[in-house]
Amino acid sequence: MNHPAVSAQSSEYVSSADPGISSATDRAVRVPILLFAGSAVFWLFWSSLFWMLSAMQAADPNVFFGIAWLSYGRAYPIFQNTFVYGWASSAAIAIGFWLIARLSRSVPRPSSIPVYAAILWNIGLVIGVLAILVGAGNGKDFLEFPGQAAFCLFWAFVLADIWAVLVYTNQTSRSLYISEWYVVAAFLCFPWMYATATILLNGSDFAGVSQSVVHSWFVGCLFSLWLAPIALAAAYYLIPKIVGNSIASDRLAQLGFWGWIFLSGWIGMTFIIGGPVPAWMVTFGIVARVLSIIAVIAVALNLHLTMNSNFEALSWNPALRFIVVGSMAFAVFGVAASLLSFRTVASITQFTMVVPGHWQFGLFAFISLIFFGAFYYIIPRVLDRQWLVPGLISTHFWGGVVGICILFFNLTVGGLIQGLALQDSKVSMDAIDDLMRPFLAVQIWAIFAIVIANLAFVCAVLTIFLLPASSKRNVSEQEVVRNEEV
């Protein structure tokens, strides 16, 4: 990649004098974006339900009278996979398509490739979910899907990559904006790491601790080299556009990108601290995790400076509200991840509720909030319609933020108590279970708030999709200035 002047480039994208290109681009990519966006919303609905089911099962395993397909061992893996691959990955593909098309400053030619990709992607998800429901999952987090489902997901993404490359190579602008760096990196990394992990764990003779190493590496990369770059790309594009500023610092943007890409691929090694693996692997992972805080601070500071005290825009722009809060969550997640990677801390928090609480915070508070904000910005422009019920958007925002904050605090405090109790040989497992019951009960209510928020988002999307085509956007002159099209 060449190194453009990111600040000057971002100013060009903020104040382009030819909004007609953007309107034509949005129309050209309408079908693939809506296919993946619709799939994302559909799977978000189901993942929310199974998240609630798994939380209830964790508190009381007999709550559903021993029905096998509603047991925790099946409900929680379905939640994880439908959330990561169904909601987050489908949303990431849709957002990545839109960003590449917008930043290429050209009108993509109609193509059936992304349509086939969307169909194949959803076929793989359906096969995978049904396999877990009947007990055919393989027990590896985020890789529970059988080979047939993995095959569909891989080739669906290859088709999506082909279409993205075709759009990317058709660009009229020679220099790359920072968002393109992140999108290109993410689209190149996912098929490579997904195929590598699937083949090594399910289609080779890898056994014992080797599987733990590969699996930990994949889980870390799934977050850091696939979902996180798309979220950061959306933040880098939409925050300057909405507030009307350019990116504050070219150097901070480049430092954040290269630091994150080079270091975050190793963070998965911190999951096996204390395991029977070569010490250098874990040490390298810890060092990479701690050093990645530099990239996190660079990105967070750059986005904060880009806002340039325009925080009043949060009161009238829901998309910006979601994206800014998601960007703040990225900084909190990065700092917390660095602290949890130290051996002394991990000896207490490992195998406790702290770990799922931390990753659920990252997936929802960071990744999902930015994706929600991107959808609130992109969908009206692709459909040329407006959101009908602002109350649903407010319910979505406050329900989600309050729910995830309570969940994160609850699981962190409960996990620390659990970890300290596990280190005391005088405390029995029954006593520890009794200590965790209040925290598991609070978890149900926190997840319930998030589920209600997600359902509000689903309803908001349904209303804009069902709006008659004749109802066009009616934006005031002030909003035109604030949301100037590119």
ROROTI-394261 format. One record per residue (C-alpha): residue number from 0; x, y, z; residue in three letters. Coordinates in steps of 0.05 Angstrom, whole numbers, plus 32768, in hexadecimal, padded with zeros to 4 digits. Each point is the difference from the previous one (the first is absolute). Example, Ala and Ser with C-alpha at 12.3 -4.5 7.8 and 13.67 -1.06 7.14 Angstrom:
2
0 | 80F6 | 7FA6 | 809C | ALA
1 | 801B | 8045 | 7FF3 | SER
! end
This chain:
486
0 | 8000 | 8000 | 8000 | MET
1 | 8018 | 8046 | 7FF2 | ASN
2 | 8000 | 8034 | 8037 | HIS
3 | 7FD2 | 803A | 7FEF | PRO
4 | 7FF7 | 8040 | 8028 | ALA
5 | 7FC6 | 7FE5 | 8027 | VAL
6 | 7FEB | 8044 | 801B | SER
7 | 7FFB | 8020 | 7FBB | ALA
8 | 7FDF | 7FC3 | 7FE4 | GLN
9 | 7FCC | 7FFE | 8037 | SER
10 | 7FF0 | 8049 | 7FF3 | SER
11 | 7FF3 | 7FF0 | 7FB7 | GLU
12 | 7FCF | 7FC9 | 8013 | TYR
13 | 7FDC | 802C | 8032 | VAL
14 | 7FF4 | 803A | 7FD1 | SER
15 | 7FF9 | 7FE2 | 7FBC | SER
16 | 7FDB | 802C | 7FCF | ALA
17 | 7FE2 | 7FC6 | 7FD9 | ASP
18 | 7FCB | 7FDE | 802A | PRO
19 | 7FE3 | 7FE2 | 7FC1 | GLY
20 | 8037 | 7FCC | 7FFD | ILE
21 | 7FEE | 7FEA | 8047 | SER
22 | 7FB7 | 7FF9 | 7FF0 | SER
23 | 800F | 7FD7 | 7FC2 | ALA
24 | 8031 | 7FD6 | 8028 | THR
25 | 7FCD | 7FF2 | 8036 | ASP
26 | 7FCD | 7FEA | 7FCC | ARG
27 | 8034 | 7FD3 | 7FDD | ALA
28 | 8011 | 7FDB | 8041 | VAL
29 | 7FBA | 7FFF | 801C | ARG
30 | 7FF1 | 7FB6 | 7FF3 | VAL
31 | 8040 | 7FE1 | 801E | PRO
32 | 7FFF | 802F | 803C | ILE
33 | 7FB7 | 7FF4 | 8010 | LEU
34 | 8008 | 7FB5 | 7FF8 | LEU
35 | 8038 | 7FFD | 8033 | PHE
36 | 7FE2 | 8036 | 802C | ALA
37 | 7FBD | 7FDB | 8001 | GLY
38 | 8024 | 7FBF | 8010 | SER
39 | 8024 | 8022 | 8039 | ALA
40 | 7FC0 | 801A | 801F | VAL
41 | 7FDF | 7FBC | 7FF8 | PHE
42 | 8038 | 7FDC | 8024 | TRP
43 | 8005 | 8036 | 8035 | LEU
44 | 7FB8 | 7FEF | 8013 | PHE
45 | 800F | 7FB6 | 8008 | TRP
46 | 8042 | 800B | 8023 | SER
47 | 7FDE | 802D | 8033 | SER
48 | 7FCC | 7FCB | 8010 | LEU
49 | 8035 | 7FC9 | 8009 | PHE
50 | 802A | 802F | 802A | TRP
51 | 7FC5 | 8009 | 802E | MET
52 | 7FF3 | 7FB5 | 8001 | LEU
53 | 8049 | 7FF1 | 8012 | SER
54 | 8000 | 8033 | 8038 | ALA
55 | 7FC1 | 7FE0 | 801E | MET
56 | 8020 | 7FBB | 7FF9 | GLN
57 | 803F | 8018 | 8023 | ALA
58 | 7FD7 | 8017 | 803C | ALA
59 | 7FD3 | 7FC2 | 8001 | ASP
60 | 8011 | 7FC4 | 7FD4 | PRO
61 | 7FBA | 7FE3 | 800A | ASN
62 | 7FDA | 803E | 7FEB | VAL
63 | 7FEA | 7FDF | 7FBE | PHE
64 | 7FF2 | 7FBB | 801D | PHE
65 | 803D | 7FDF | 7FE3 | GLY
66 | 7FF1 | 800E | 7FB6 | ILE
67 | 8041 | 7FEE | 7FDE | ALA
68 | 8000 | 8034 | 7FC9 | TRP
69 | 7FF3 | 8037 | 8032 | LEU
70 | 8039 | 7FEA | 802F | SER
71 | 8039 | 802F | 800E | TYR
72 | 8031 | 7FD5 | 7FD9 | GLY
73 | 7FD8 | 800E | 7FC0 | ARG
74 | 7FDF | 8044 | 800D | ALA
75 | 8041 | 8024 | 8011 | TYR
76 | 8027 | 7FE7 | 7FC2 | PRO
77 | 7FC6 | 8013 | 7FD4 | ILE
78 | 8000 | 8046 | 801F | PHE
79 | 804B | 8007 | 7FF5 | GLN
80 | 7FFF | 7FE9 | 7FB8 | ASN
81 | 7FC1 | 8024 | 7FEA | THR
82 | 8018 | 803F | 8022 | PHE
83 | 8047 | 7FFF | 7FE2 | VAL
84 | 7FF2 | 7FE2 | 7FBB | TYR
85 | 7FB6 | 800F | 7FF8 | GLY
86 | 7FFC | 8047 | 801C | TRP
87 | 8045 | 801D | 8006 | ALA
88 | 8021 | 7FE1 | 7FC3 | SER
89 | 7FC4 | 800C | 7FD2 | SER
90 | 7FFE | 8048 | 8018 | ALA
91 | 804B | 8006 | 7FF6 | ALA
92 | 7FFA | 7FE9 | 7FB8 | ILE
93 | 7FC8 | 8030 | 7FF1 | ALA
94 | 8025 | 803B | 801F | ILE
95 | 8041 | 7FEC | 7FDE | GLY
96 | 7FDC | 7FFD | 7FBC | PHE
97 | 7FE3 | 8045 | 800B | TRP
98 | 8042 | 801F | 8017 | LEU
99 | 8027 | 7FE4 | 7FC6 | ILE
100 | 7FCC | 8017 | 7FCE | ALA
101 | 7FFC | 8046 | 801F | ARG
102 | 804B | 800A | 8006 | LEU
103 | 800E | 7FE6 | 7FBA | SER
104 | 7FDA | 803D | 7FE7 | ARG
105 | 7FE3 | 7FD7 | 7FC7 | SER
106 | 7FBE | 7FDF | 7FF0 | VAL
107 | 8008 | 7FB3 | 8005 | PRO
108 | 7FE2 | 7FD8 | 7FC7 | ARG
109 | 7FC5 | 7FD3 | 8012 | PRO
110 | 8018 | 7FBA | 8010 | SER
111 | 7FE0 | 7FBF | 8019 | SER
112 | 8040 | 7FEC | 8026 | ILE
113 | 7FEC | 8020 | 8043 | PRO
114 | 7FBA | 7FE3 | 7FF9 | VAL
115 | 801C | 7FBA | 7FFB | TYR
116 | 802F | 8010 | 803A | ALA
117 | 7FC6 | 8015 | 802C | ALA
118 | 7FD7 | 7FC2 | 7FEF | ILE
119 | 803B | 7FD1 | 800C | LEU
120 | 8011 | 8023 | 8041 | TRP
121 | 7FBB | 7FF7 | 801C | ASN
122 | 7FFC | 7FB8 | 7FE9 | ILE
123 | 8040 | 7FF2 | 8027 | GLY
124 | 7FE3 | 8022 | 803E | LEU
125 | 7FBF | 7FD8 | 7FFD | VAL
126 | 8027 | 7FBE | 7FF8 | ILE
127 | 802D | 8013 | 803A | GLY
128 | 7FC8 | 8013 | 802F | VAL
129 | 7FD8 | 7FC1 | 7FF1 | LEU
130 | 803E | 7FD6 | 800C | ALA
131 | 800B | 801F | 8045 | ILE
132 | 7FB6 | 7FF7 | 8011 | LEU
133 | 8003 | 7FB5 | 7FF3 | VAL
134 | 8041 | 7FF9 | 8027 | GLY
135 | 8030 | 7FFC | 7FC5 | ALA
136 | 802C | 803B | 8014 | GLY
137 | 804A | 7FF3 | 800B | ASN
138 | 8008 | 8027 | 8041 | GLY
139 | 8033 | 8033 | 7FE8 | LYS
140 | 7FEA | 8048 | 800E | ASP
141 | 7FED | 8025 | 7FC1 | PHE
142 | 8012 | 7FC3 | 7FD7 | LEU
143 | 7FC6 | 7FD2 | 8015 | GLU
144 | 7FE3 | 7FFD | 7FBA | PHE
145 | 800C | 7FBE | 7FDA | PRO
146 | 8029 | 7FFD | 7FC0 | GLY
147 | 7FC5 | 800B | 7FD1 | GLN
148 | 7FEE | 8042 | 8022 | ALA
149 | 8049 | 8016 | 8004 | ALA
150 | 8007 | 7FF1 | 7FB5 | PHE
151 | 7FC5 | 802C | 7FF0 | CYS
152 | 8018 | 8039 | 802B | LEU
153 | 8046 | 7FFF | 7FE3 | PHE
154 | 7FEA | 8001 | 7FB7 | TRP
155 | 7FCB | 8033 | 800E | ALA
156 | 8035 | 802E | 801B | PHE
157 | 802E | 7FF1 | 7FC5 | VAL
158 | 7FC8 | 8018 | 7FD2 | LEU
159 | 7FF7 | 803E | 802C | ALA
160 | 804A | 800D | 7FFC | ASP
161 | 8000 | 7FF9 | 7FB4 | ILE
162 | 7FC9 | 8034 | 7FF9 | TRP
163 | 8022 | 802F | 8032 | ALA
164 | 8042 | 7FFA | 7FD8 | VAL
165 | 7FDB | 8010 | 7FBF | LEU
166 | 7FE2 | 803F | 801F | VAL
167 | 8042 | 8013 | 8020 | TYR
168 | 8028 | 7FF9 | 7FBF | THR
169 | 7FCD | 802B | 7FDC | ASN
170 | 800C | 803C | 802D | GLN
171 | 800E | 8044 | 7FE2 | THR
172 | 8027 | 801A | 803C | SER
173 | 804A | 7FEB | 8001 | ARG
174 | 800D | 800B | 804A | SER
175 | 7FE1 | 7FD7 | 8038 | LEU
176 | 7FD8 | 801B | 803A | TYR
177 | 800E | 7FE1 | 8044 | ILE
178 | 7FBC | 7FDC | 8000 | SER
179 | 8015 | 7FDB | 7FC1 | GLU
180 | 803E | 7FE7 | 8022 | TRP
181 | 7FD7 | 7FE0 | 8037 | TYR
182 | 7FCC | 7FE3 | 7FD0 | VAL
183 | 8033 | 7FE2 | 7FD1 | VAL
184 | 8027 | 7FE1 | 803A | ALA
185 | 7FC1 | 7FE2 | 801E | ALA
186 | 7FE7 | 7FE3 | 7FBE | PHE
187 | 8044 | 7FE0 | 7FF2 | LEU
188 | 8009 | 7FE4 | 8046 | CYS
189 | 7FBD | 7FDD | 800C | PHE
190 | 8001 | 7FCA | 7FCA | PRO
191 | 8049 | 7FF1 | 800F | TRP
192 | 7FF8 | 7FF7 | 804C | MET
193 | 7FBC | 7FDD | 7FFB | TYR
194 | 801A | 7FCD | 7FCD | ALA
195 | 8041 | 7FF6 | 8027 | THR
196 | 7FDD | 7FF3 | 8042 | ALA
197 | 7FCA | 7FD4 | 7FE2 | THR
198 | 8031 | 7FD4 | 7FDA | ILE
199 | 8032 | 7FF9 | 803A | LEU
200 | 7FCB | 7FF2 | 8035 | LEU
201 | 7FCF | 7FD6 | 7FD9 | ASN
202 | 8024 | 7FE5 | 7FC3 | GLY
203 | 8046 | 7FEE | 8017 | SER
204 | 8025 | 7FD6 | 8033 | ASP
205 | 800A | 803A | 8030 | PHE
206 | 7FF3 | 7FE7 | 8047 | ALA
207 | 800A | 8012 | 8049 | GLY
208 | 801C | 8044 | 8012 | VAL
209 | 800C | 8011 | 7FB7 | SER
210 | 7FB5 | 8007 | 7FF7 | GLN
211 | 7FFD | 802F | 803B | SER
212 | 8035 | 802D | 7FE1 | VAL
213 | 7FDE | 8003 | 7FBC | VAL
214 | 7FBB | 800A | 801F | HIS
215 | 8017 | 8038 | 802D | SER
216 | 8024 | 8022 | 7FC6 | TRP
217 | 7FC1 | 7FFC | 7FD6 | PHE
218 | 7FD1 | 801C | 8036 | VAL
219 | 802F | 803B | 800A | GLY
220 | 8005 | 800D | 7FB6 | CYS
221 | 7FB5 | 7FFA | 7FF5 | LEU
222 | 7FF6 | 803D | 802C | PHE
223 | 8040 | 8028 | 7FF2 | SER
224 | 800C | 7FF4 | 7FB6 | LEU
225 | 7FB9 | 7FF9 | 7FE6 | TRP
226 | 7FCA | 8023 | 8029 | LEU
227 | 8029 | 8037 | 8021 | ALA
228 | 801F | 801C | 7FBF | PRO
229 | 7FBB | 8006 | 7FE0 | ILE
230 | 7FE6 | 8024 | 803E | ALA
231 | 803B | 8030 | 8001 | LEU
232 | 7FF9 | 800C | 7FB5 | ALA
233 | 7FB7 | 8014 | 800B | ALA
234 | 8014 | 802E | 803A | ALA
235 | 8038 | 8021 | 7FD8 | TYR
236 | 7FD1 | 800E | 7FC6 | TYR
237 | 7FBF | 8013 | 8022 | LEU
238 | 8018 | 802B | 803A | ILE
239 | 8024 | 8033 | 7FD3 | PRO
240 | 7FC6 | 7FFF | 7FCE | LYS
241 | 7FC9 | 800D | 8033 | ILE
242 | 8025 | 8037 | 8026 | VAL
243 | 801E | 801F | 7FC2 | GLY
244 | 8049 | 7FFC | 8015 | ASN
245 | 803C | 7FDD | 7FE3 | SER
246 | 8027 | 7FCA | 8024 | ILE
247 | 8029 | 8024 | 8035 | ALA
248 | 8043 | 7FDE | 7FF5 | SER
249 | 801E | 7FDA | 7FC6 | ASP
250 | 8037 | 7FE3 | 802C | ARG
251 | 7FD1 | 7FE8 | 8037 | LEU
252 | 7FD5 | 7FDE | 7FCB | ALA
253 | 803C | 7FDB | 7FE3 | GLN
254 | 801C | 7FEF | 8045 | LEU
255 | 7FBC | 7FE4 | 8016 | GLY
256 | 7FF8 | 7FD6 | 7FC1 | PHE
257 | 8045 | 7FE1 | 7FFB | TRP
258 | 8005 | 7FF6 | 804B | GLY
259 | 7FBD | 7FDD | 8003 | TRP
260 | 800C | 7FD4 | 7FC3 | ILE
261 | 8046 | 7FE9 | 8014 | PHE
262 | 7FF2 | 7FF4 | 8049 | LEU
263 | 7FB7 | 7FEA | 8007 | SER
264 | 800A | 7FBE | 7FDA | GLY
265 | 8026 | 7FE6 | 803D | TRP
266 | 7FCE | 8012 | 8036 | ILE
267 | 7FDF | 7FBB | 7FFE | GLY
268 | 803E | 7FE2 | 8021 | MET
269 | 7FEB | 8022 | 8041 | THR
270 | 7FC5 | 7FD0 | 8004 | PHE
271 | 802F | 7FC6 | 8011 | ILE
272 | 8028 | 8020 | 8037 | ILE
273 | 8017 | 7FC9 | 802E | GLY
274 | 7FF2 | 7FCA | 7FCD | GLY
275 | 8031 | 7FC9 | 7FEA | PRO
276 | 801A | 8029 | 7FC4 | VAL
277 | 8044 | 801E | 7FF1 | PRO
278 | 800B | 803B | 802F | ALA
279 | 8017 | 802E | 7FC7 | TRP
280 | 7FBC | 7FFC | 7FDF | MET
281 | 7FDB | 8018 | 803D | VAL
282 | 8035 | 8035 | 800F | THR
283 | 7FFC | 801A | 7FB9 | PHE
284 | 7FB5 | 8004 | 8005 | GLY
285 | 8004 | 8026 | 8042 | ILE
286 | 8033 | 8031 | 7FE4 | VAL
287 | 7FD6 | 800A | 7FC1 | ALA
288 | 7FC1 | 800A | 8029 | ARG
289 | 8021 | 8034 | 802D | VAL
290 | 8021 | 8025 | 7FC6 | LEU
291 | 7FBE | 8001 | 7FDA | SER
292 | 7FE8 | 8034 | 8032 | ILE
293 | 802B | 8031 | 7FD9 | ILE
294 | 7FD6 | 7FF4 | 7FC2 | ALA
295 | 7FC0 | 8004 | 8029 | VAL
296 | 8013 | 8043 | 801E | ILE
297 | 8016 | 801A | 7FBB | ALA
298 | 7FBD | 7FEE | 7FE1 | VAL
299 | 7FD6 | 8019 | 803B | ALA
300 | 8027 | 8042 | 8005 | LEU
301 | 7FFB | 800C | 7FB5 | ASN
302 | 7FB5 | 7FF5 | 7FFE | LEU
303 | 7FF7 | 802C | 803E | HIS
304 | 8029 | 8039 | 7FE0 | LEU
305 | 7FD8 | 7FF7 | 7FC0 | THR
306 | 7FC0 | 800F | 8026 | MET
307 | 8020 | 8044 | 8010 | ASN
308 | 7FCF | 8010 | 8038 | SER
309 | 7FC4 | 7FF3 | 7FD1 | ASN
310 | 7FE1 | 7FD3 | 8034 | PHE
311 | 7FBE | 8025 | 7FFB | GLU
312 | 7FF5 | 7FD9 | 7FC0 | ALA
313 | 7FF4 | 7FC3 | 802C | LEU
314 | 7FBD | 801D | 8014 | SER
315 | 7FE3 | 8002 | 7FBA | TRP
316 | 8025 | 7FCA | 7FDA | ASN
317 | 7FF1 | 7FB8 | 8018 | PRO
318 | 8034 | 7FE1 | 7FD2 | ALA
319 | 8037 | 802C | 801D | LEU
320 | 7FE8 | 7FF0 | 8047 | ARG
321 | 8009 | 7FB5 | 7FF5 | PHE
322 | 8043 | 8007 | 7FDD | ILE
323 | 801F | 802F | 8033 | VAL
324 | 7FEA | 7FD5 | 803B | VAL
325 | 801A | 7FC2 | 7FDB | GLY
326 | 8043 | 8023 | 7FF5 | SER
327 | 8004 | 8011 | 804A | MET
328 | 7FF1 | 7FB7 | 8010 | ALA
329 | 803A | 7FEC | 7FD2 | PHE
330 | 802F | 8027 | 802E | ALA
331 | 7FE3 | 7FE0 | 803F | VAL
332 | 8004 | 7FBB | 7FE1 | PHE
333 | 8048 | 800A | 7FEB | GLY
334 | 8016 | 8017 | 8045 | VAL
335 | 7FDA | 7FC8 | 8023 | ALA
336 | 801D | 7FCC | 7FD0 | ALA
337 | 8047 | 8018 | 800F | SER
338 | 7FF4 | 7FFA | 804B | LEU
339 | 7FE1 | 7FBB | 7FFA | LEU
340 | 803C | 7FE7 | 7FD9 | SER
341 | 8031 | 8005 | 803A | PHE
342 | 800F | 7FBC | 801E | ARG
343 | 7FF1 | 8016 | 8047 | THR
344 | 7FBC | 801A | 7FEC | VAL
345 | 7FF1 | 7FC6 | 7FD2 | ALA
346 | 800E | 7FCF | 8038 | SER
347 | 7FC2 | 801C | 8022 | ILE
348 | 7FD2 | 8011 | 7FC6 | THR
349 | 800E | 7FC4 | 7FD3 | GLN
350 | 7FC6 | 7FCE | 7FFE | PHE
351 | 7FD2 | 8032 | 8022 | THR
352 | 7FC6 | 802C | 7FE9 | MET
353 | 8031 | 8039 | 7FF4 | VAL
354 | 8014 | 7FE2 | 7FBD | VAL
355 | 7FBB | 7FFA | 7FDF | PRO
356 | 7FED | 8044 | 801E | GLY
357 | 803D | 8020 | 7FE0 | HIS
358 | 7FF4 | 7FE1 | 7FBC | TRP
359 | 7FB5 | 800F | 8001 | GLN
360 | 8012 | 8048 | 800F | PHE
361 | 802F | 8002 | 7FC4 | GLY
362 | 7FCF | 7FDF | 7FD1 | LEU
363 | 7FC4 | 8029 | 8015 | PHE
364 | 8019 | 8043 | 801C | ALA
365 | 8037 | 8009 | 7FCD | PHE
366 | 7FF1 | 7FD8 | 7FC1 | ILE
367 | 7FB3 | 7FFF | 8001 | SER
368 | 7FF5 | 8048 | 8015 | LEU
369 | 802B | 8019 | 7FC7 | ILE
370 | 7FDD | 7FD1 | 7FD0 | PHE
371 | 7FBC | 8018 | 8019 | PHE
372 | 8016 | 8048 | 7FF4 | GLY
373 | 8018 | 7FEF | 7FBB | ALA
374 | 7FBE | 7FDF | 7FEF | PHE
375 | 7FDA | 803D | 8019 | TYR
376 | 8029 | 802A | 7FD0 | TYR
377 | 8004 | 7FD1 | 7FC4 | ILE
378 | 7FBB | 7FE1 | 7FFA | ILE
379 | 7FD9 | 8041 | 7FF7 | PRO
380 | 8030 | 8015 | 7FC9 | ARG
381 | 7FFE | 7FBE | 7FDC | VAL
382 | 7FB3 | 7FFD | 8003 | LEU
383 | 7FF7 | 804C | 7FF8 | ASP
384 | 7FD0 | 8000 | 803B | ARG
385 | 7FFE | 8018 | 8047 | GLN
386 | 7FFA | 7FDE | 8044 | TRP
387 | 7FB7 | 8000 | 8013 | LEU
388 | 8000 | 7FF7 | 804C | VAL
389 | 8038 | 8027 | 8024 | PRO
390 | 7FE8 | 7FE2 | 8042 | GLY
391 | 8018 | 7FBB | 7FEA | LEU
392 | 8046 | 801C | 7FF4 | ILE
393 | 8002 | 8020 | 8045 | SER
394 | 7FE8 | 7FC0 | 8020 | THR
395 | 8035 | 7FDA | 7FDA | HIS
396 | 8038 | 802E | 8015 | PHE
397 | 7FF0 | 8007 | 804A | TRP
398 | 7FE9 | 7FB8 | 800A | GLY
399 | 8040 | 7FE6 | 7FDF | GLY
400 | 8030 | 802F | 8024 | VAL
401 | 7FE1 | 7FF7 | 8045 | VAL
402 | 7FFA | 7FB4 | 7FF6 | GLY
403 | 8048 | 7FF5 | 7FEA | ILE
404 | 801C | 802E | 8037 | CYS
405 | 7FDA | 7FD9 | 8035 | ILE
406 | 8015 | 7FBE | 7FE1 | LEU
407 | 8049 | 8013 | 7FFC | PHE
408 | 8002 | 801A | 8048 | PHE
409 | 7FD9 | 7FC4 | 801A | ASN
410 | 802B | 7FCB | 7FDE | LEU
411 | 8040 | 8024 | 8012 | THR
412 | 7FF0 | 8005 | 804A | VAL
413 | 7FE2 | 7FBA | 8002 | GLY
414 | 803B | 7FE3 | 7FDB | GLY
415 | 8032 | 8020 | 802F | LEU
416 | 7FDC | 7FE3 | 803C | ILE
417 | 7FFC | 7FBD | 7FDD | GLN
418 | 804A | 8001 | 7FEF | GLY
419 | 8015 | 8011 | 8047 | LEU
420 | 7FD3 | 7FCA | 801C | ALA
421 | 801C | 7FCC | 7FD0 | LEU
422 | 8046 | 8010 | 801A | GLN
423 | 7FEB | 7FF1 | 8048 | ASP
424 | 8002 | 7FB6 | 800C | SER
425 | 7FD2 | 8008 | 803C | LYS
426 | 7FC6 | 8018 | 7FD5 | VAL
427 | 7FD7 | 7FC8 | 7FE3 | SER
428 | 7FE2 | 8001 | 7FB9 | MET
429 | 7FBB | 8000 | 801E | ASP
430 | 8011 | 803F | 8026 | ALA
431 | 801B | 8020 | 7FC1 | ILE
432 | 7FC0 | 7FED | 7FDB | ASP
433 | 7FD7 | 8022 | 8037 | ASP
434 | 802C | 803E | 7FFA | LEU
435 | 7FF3 | 8004 | 7FB5 | MET
436 | 7FB5 | 7FF9 | 8002 | ARG
437 | 7FF1 | 804B | 800A | PRO
438 | 8030 | 8012 | 7FC7 | PHE
439 | 7FDF | 7FCE | 7FD2 | LEU
440 | 7FBC | 801E | 8011 | ALA
441 | 8018 | 8046 | 7FF1 | VAL
442 | 801E | 7FE6 | 7FBF | GLN
443 | 7FBA | 7FEA | 7FE9 | ILE
444 | 7FE3 | 8046 | 800B | TRP
445 | 803C | 8022 | 7FDD | ALA
446 | 7FFA | 7FD2 | 7FC4 | ILE
447 | 7FB4 | 800B | 8001 | PHE
448 | 800C | 804B | 7FF8 | ALA
449 | 8030 | 7FF4 | 7FC6 | ILE
450 | 7FCE | 7FD0 | 7FDF | VAL
451 | 7FC9 | 8035 | 8005 | ILE
452 | 802F | 8033 | 7FE1 | ALA
453 | 8011 | 7FD0 | 7FC7 | ASN
454 | 7FB6 | 7FF3 | 7FF4 | LEU
455 | 7FF5 | 804B | 7FFC | ALA
456 | 8036 | 8003 | 7FCA | PHE
457 | 7FE0 | 7FC6 | 7FDA | VAL
458 | 7FBD | 8025 | 8002 | CYS
459 | 8020 | 8040 | 7FE9 | ALA
460 | 801F | 7FDD | 7FC4 | VAL
461 | 7FBF | 7FDD | 7FEF | LEU
462 | 7FDB | 8043 | 8000 | THR
463 | 8031 | 8020 | 7FCF | ILE
464 | 7FFF | 7FC2 | 7FD3 | PHE
465 | 7FB4 | 7FFF | 8000 | LEU
466 | 7FFA | 804B | 7FF2 | LEU
467 | 7FE0 | 800B | 7FBC | PRO
468 | 8033 | 800F | 7FCA | ALA
469 | 7FDD | 8042 | 7FF0 | SER
470 | 8012 | 801B | 8045 | SER
471 | 8043 | 8021 | 7FF5 | LYS
472 | 802E | 8022 | 8030 | ARG
473 | 7FEC | 8047 | 8012 | ASN
474 | 803E | 801E | 801F | VAL
475 | 8003 | 8048 | 8017 | SER
476 | 8036 | 802F | 7FE6 | GLU
477 | 8022 | 7FFE | 8044 | GLN
478 | 8004 | 7FB4 | 7FFC | GLU
479 | 801B | 8004 | 7FB9 | VAL
480 | 803A | 802A | 801A | VAL
481 | 800C | 7FD2 | 803A | ARG
482 | 7FFC | 7FBF | 7FD8 | ASN
483 | 801E | 8019 | 7FBF | GLU
484 | 8002 | 7FC6 | 7FCE | GLU
485 | 803F | 7FE7 | 7FE0 | VAL
! end
